[in-house]
Amino acid sequence: MKTDFAIDRRLALAGGAMLAAGLLGSSRGRAAAAKAESGTARLDGIDVYYELHGGPLGGTAVPLVLLPGGALTIEIGFTRELIERFAARAPVIAIELQGHGHTADRPDKPMSVEQMANDVAGVLDHLRVRQADFLGHSLGGMVATGVSILRPEIVRNVTTLGAPYQLEGFRPDLVELQRNPATTPSPELEKLLPTEADFAAWRASFDRVAPDATAFDAILERLNTMLTTWPGWSREQLAGIRAATLIVVGDNDYVRIDHAAEVAGLIPNGRLAVLPGTTHLGIVRRDAWYEPMMTALQQAEI
């Protein structure tokens, strides 16, 4: 019963809303992947997988980079409708991070958010993309923020969904559960956690495409270690971000609203949006709500 970054051997007891939100590996997500042009970029010993949706790269439209949440493949992390919505206006580059889906792990090295951010930048360099917008969910949002810190010249705008800048940005009962898996989750948190069916769908999607289908549990343990030991982005790093940034959280998210407001306040061109009736696992499905906000952000209207 952990977040989407971690394995939990008691996951069968957890509640959650991902199936109801329609985020899990449906035929809709697989259809989107099947139509995509896909490829890999060789980066620091692994082939980082990406998909291209929509128009060709190299035109006047600035591409959008999609980064799914922790432990999620592209087909699980983003619905066909979301990809089609954004691909209708600009090329979409969806990337699977280290240890996710088609992209292998680097088991001889500790995982890090910084390395994942550098990998994402490396994919754009491989594709000769000079500048892009970013949309990242949870871990994907943390990585997108990292790209804007480490490679600011390739980032125009960033939108994060349910992404803290450090572990303590999550609600306290989740932080406690993350650090101490023996903790019994509060009834309020239990309703928000992934279900056993969610977990099985994540594993099935991983097994279909991963270079090592036996690695899922090990990957989740490594992701959990990364999350619980990561110091986060510093206040100084956030204050130095030049890209316009939209921080989106749900009103019933894993991320605390006050923490999200702090992040938005630290980033010079930061904006905060709190979506009503929205959980951490369901926030991606609110694309009809935050897509106009992203457009306004690009046009400097918010």
N, C-alpha and C positions, 0 to 999 in steps of 0.2 A: 504494500500500500504506500507507494511513493509517487512522486511526480513523474512526468514523462521522461525524466533524466535517469531513472534508477530502477533497479530490479527490486522486487519485494516478494518474498516467499509466502507472504500472507495476503497476496493481492485478491484472492478469492473472496475475502471478507469485505473488500472495499466497495463503496458505491461510486457512481459517476454519471456523467451526462454525455459522454462522447458518442455513444450509439444513437441516442436521441437527437443529438446535434447533427448527425449524418456525416461525421468526419472520418469514419473508418472505411477500410479498403473496399469500397463498393466497385461495381462494374463501371460506374461513372468515372472514378479516378483512373482505373486501368485504361479506359478508352482514351482519356486525355493523353496518357503516356504513350499509347500505341501510335497516336498520330504525330508524336513529336519527332523532331530530328534530334538524335542523341549523340554524345561523344564523351571523351575523357581528356583530361589534361594531366600529364605526368608531372607530379609535384612532390618533391622530397620523398621519393621512393614509392609513392602510390599513385594510382590512376583515379583522379577525382571526377566523378560522374556528373554530367549536366544534360539537360534537355532544353531544346530551343522550340518555342511555340510562337505562333504569329508570323509577322513579316520578317524578312531577312535583316540581318545586322548590317550596319554600315550606312543606313539611310539617315534622314534627319531626326527621326524619333529616338529619344533617349530610352534605351531598354530598361526593363524592370527585372531585378534579381529577386527570386523567391527563395527563402530559406526556411524549411520546415522546422518544427520543434524537435526536441531531443528524442531519439529512438524512432523517429518517424521517417519513412520513405516519402518521396514526392507523392505517390499515389494515395498514401494515407493522410499526409499533411495538408493537401490542398485538393479541393473538389474540382471536377471538370468545369463546373459553372464559374468558379473563381478564376481559373486559368483562362477560360474563354473571355471572361469579362475584361481582363487586363490585356490579353493578347489582341483584342479587337482594336486597341488604340496604339500599341507599341509592342515591339518584340519582347518576349518573356524568356528569361534564362533561369530555370529552376535547377538548383544544385543540391546534391546529397553530400553532407559533410563527412569528415573522416569517421569510419566505422558505421556509417548509415547506408543501408541499402546496397547499391552497386559499388559504393566506395569502400575500399578495404581500410582496415585499421593499421596503425603503426605500433604493434604490440611491444616493441623494444623501447618505446619512448612514452613518457607520461602524456596523456591527452591534455590539451590546453585550449582555452577559448582563443587565445592569441594565434596559435597555430592554425586553427580553423578559419580565423579571419584572414590570415595570410594565404590560405588555400583558396578562399573565395576570390581574393584579389588576383591570385595566380591564374584562376580560370578566366577572369576578364582579360588579363594580359595575353593568355593563350588565344582568346577569341579576338584580340585586338580591339577591345572595347575601351574607349578612352574615358567614358563617364557613364554612370548608371544611377538609377533610383533603386532603392532597396525596400523590400517588405519581408520582415522576419517574425516568426511566431516563437515565443518562449526562448529556448536556446538559440534559435535562428535570429531572434531579435537582439540577443546579447552579442552574437557574432556580427550582425550588421552594424551595431554600434561600434564594435571593434574595428571594422573596416574603415569607418568614418574617422576613427582615431589614428589608426596606423597607416592608412593610405588615403588621406583626405582628398587628394587630387582626382580620384576616380569616383567620388561620391557627390551626387547632386542633392538628393533628398533621401531621408530614411523614415520609414514607418515601422514601429515595433508594436507587436501585439502581445500583451501579457509578459513583458520582459523586464526584470529588475536589473540593476547595475551591480548588485552583490546579493549573496544568498539571503542576508537579513532583510532584503526588500520583500520577501515573501511573508505571508501571515505567520505569526509566531508559532502556532500549533504545527504548521507545515515545516518550519525550520527545525523544530524539535524532533519531528518525525524523521526528517532528512538526516539529522545528525545522530539520532538514536532509533534505529528501526524497531527496537523492542517496545517503543512507546505505543500506547493505544490511542488512536486518533480520536479527536473530539467528534461528537455526533455531527456537528456542523461541517467539519472537514471531511468526514467519511462520505457524506453525500456528494462531495465534489471530486473524489478520487476516481481513477480509472477502475473499470470493472474487470473481472476475469475474462470476459468476452473481448473487451478492448485489448487487453494484454495478449490474448491469443491471436487477434487480428494483426497486431504489430509484429508478432513473431512470424506469422504466416507470410506477411509481406516481405519481411527480411529474408526468410528462408527461400523465397522464390527467386531472389535476385542477388543475394550476397555472394561475394567470392568464397567465403567460408560460412556455410549455413549452420555450422555448429557453434559459431562464435557469439550468438545473440546474448546469452547470459553474461559472458565475459565482457562484452561491450557495455552492457548496462551497468555492471559493477564499476567499470572504468569511468563511465560517464558520471556515476554517483560520486566517485572519488574526486573527479575533476570539479564537480559542482561544490562539494563540501569543503574543498581546500582552496578554491579560487578566491583570491582577495578582492576581486571585483575591479571595476573601473574606478579610478580615483576621481574625486571632485575636480581636481585640476585637469584631468584628461577630459572629463565631460565639459568643463568650462571652455576647453580649447576646440571643441567641435565646431566646424564652420558650416556644415550642412544643415539646412532646415530639417527639423526632426519632429515627427508627430508621434507622441507617446499615447498608445491606445490601451486601455484596460477595461475590463468588465467591472460592474458594480459588485459582483460576487466572484472575483478573480482570486487566483493564488497571490497575486501581487497586491500589496496594500496601496490604497488610493493615495494616502499621504506620501508614500515613497515615490509613486509615479509622479506626483506633483513636484516633489523635490527634484527629480531627474529633469523634468521639463523646465524647472526654474534654473537649473544649473547650466543647461545648454543655451547658449545665447539666442538661437533661433528655435527654441523648443516650444512645442504646443502640447496641451493635454486634452484628451477626449476620454470621457468615462461613459461606456455604453450601458444602458439600463437592461436589467434582466439577462445579464451575460456572465457566463462562467469562463474560466481559463481554457477549458477544453472546447467550449462552444464559440469562442470569440472569432475564430477564423471564418465561420459561417456568416458573420455579420458584414461580409464584403460589400453588400449593397449600401450599408451605412457608412463605412469608412472610405470607400472608393471616392465619393465626392469630396471628402475632407482631404484626401491625398491630392486630388486635382487642384483644390484651392491652395494647398500648401505649395505646389509647383508654381502656381500663378501668384504666389505671395499675397493671397487674399485672407489668410488666417495667421 
